[in-house]
Amino acid sequence: MKKSIFLICAIAAVVTSCTTTKKTASTGNVTAAMAAVVVSDLDVSNQKITYTYTPTSSVRKGGMHNCIRAAISEALSVNGGGDVLVETQEAVVYKTVMGKVKHVTVTGYPAKYKNFRSADEETVKQGIVNGSLVRTGTIKLK
């Protein structure tokens, strides 16, 4: 009986013993730049929207710019789900006691990107200013 208990304990110790696994990997540098130039049209609404947003404490922790970005996102989702707010104006109101953002009012024209397409060589040449690619496209008012 003692031998069988000893044998079971020995087998359990061998099965549950720790092993060290060593893994290695190597990486290689990729010299090719991966970029795709895409242009689109911007469909801008002719109706200006105004939205007042009261940020939560977790949004306020990100700072004033985070509150403004959240206000723009909320304004777009409430007013038809646009992609971007054109000619944006922001008004930030602070509480005087702690200097916290009380609410943010954003105003602008909601717009949606549409008609995505690859840029031709001429568009790419026109879109490069001071070594950086600028957004190109046509703006159509509703």
For each residue, the residues with C-beta under 8 A, 3 or more apart:
1: 4 5
2: 5 6
3: 6 7
4: 1 7 8
5: 1 2 8 9
6: 2 3 9 10
7: 3 4 10 11
8: 4 5 11 12
9: 5 6 12 13
10: 6 7 13 14
11: 7 8 14 15
12: 8 9 15 16
13: 9 10 16 17
14: 10 11 17
15: 11 12
16: 12 13
17: 13 14
18:
19:
20:
21:
22:
23:
24:
25:
26:
27:
28:
29:
30:
31:
32:
33:
34:
35:
36: 118
37: 118 119 123 124 127 133
38: 116 117 118 119
39: 116 117 118 119 123 127 136 137
40: 113 114 115 116 117 137
41: 113 114 115 137 138 139 140
42: 84 86 111 112 113 114 137 138 139 140
43: 111 112 113 114 140 142
44: 86 109 110 111 139 140 141 142
45: 49 80 82 109 110 111 141 142
46: 109 141 142
47: 109
48: 107 108 109
49: 45 75 79 85 107 108 109 110
50: 105 106 107
51: 71 74 75 78 79 105 106 107
52: 71 103 104 105
53: 67 70 71 74 75 103 104 105 106
54: 102 103
55: 59 60 67 70 71 101 103 104
56: 59 60
57: 60 61
58: 61 62
59: 55 56 62 66 67 70
60: 55 56 57 63 66 67 100 101
61: 57 58 66
62: 58 59 65 66 67
63: 60 66 67
64: 67 68 92 101
65: 62 68 69
66: 59 60 61 62 63 69 70
67: 53 55 59 60 62 63 64 70 71 92 101 104
68: 64 65 71 72 90 92 104 106
69: 65 66 72 73
70: 53 55 59 66 67 73 74 104
71: 51 52 53 55 67 68 74 75 90 104 105 106
72: 68 69 75 76 85 88 106 108
73: 69 70 76 77
74: 51 53 70 71 77 78
75: 49 51 53 71 72 78 79 85 106 108 110
76: 72 73 79 80 81 82 83 84 85 110
77: 73 74 81
78: 51 74 75
79: 49 51 75 76 82 110
80: 45 76 110
81: 76 77
82: 45 76 79 85 110 111 112
83: 76 111 112 113
84: 42 76 110 111 112 113
85: 49 72 75 76 82 88 106 108 109 110 111
86: 42 44 108 109 110 111
87: 108 109
88: 72 85 106 107 108
89: 106 107 108
90: 68 71 104 105 106 107
91: 104 105 106 107
92: 64 67 68 101 104
93: 101 102 103 104 105
94: 99 100 101 102
95: 98 99 100 101 102
96: 99
97: 100
98: 95
99: 94 95 96
100: 60 94 95 97
101: 55 60 64 67 92 93 94 95 104
102: 54 93 94 95
103: 52 53 54 55 93
104: 52 53 55 67 68 70 71 90 91 92 93 101
105: 50 51 52 53 71 90 91 93
106: 50 51 53 68 71 72 75 85 88 89 90 91
107: 48 49 50 51 88 89 90 91
108: 48 49 72 75 85 86 87 88 89
109: 44 45 46 47 48 49 85 86 87
110: 44 45 49 75 76 79 80 82 84 85 86
111: 42 43 44 45 82 83 84 85 86
112: 42 43 82 83 84
113: 40 41 42 43 83 84 116 137
114: 40 41 42 43
115: 40 41
116: 38 39 40 113
117: 38 39 40
118: 36 37 38 39
119: 37 38 39 123 124 127 136
120: 123 124
121: 124 125
122: 125 126
123: 37 39 119 120 126 127 136
124: 37 119 120 121 127 128 133
125: 121 122 128
126: 122 123 136
127: 37 39 119 123 124 133 134 135 136
128: 124 125 131 132 133 134
129: 132 134
130:
131: 128
132: 128 129
133: 37 124 127 128
134: 127 128 129
135: 127
136: 39 119 123 126 127
137: 39 40 41 42 113
138: 41 42
139: 41 42 44
140: 41 42 43 44
141: 44 45 46
142: 43 44 45 46
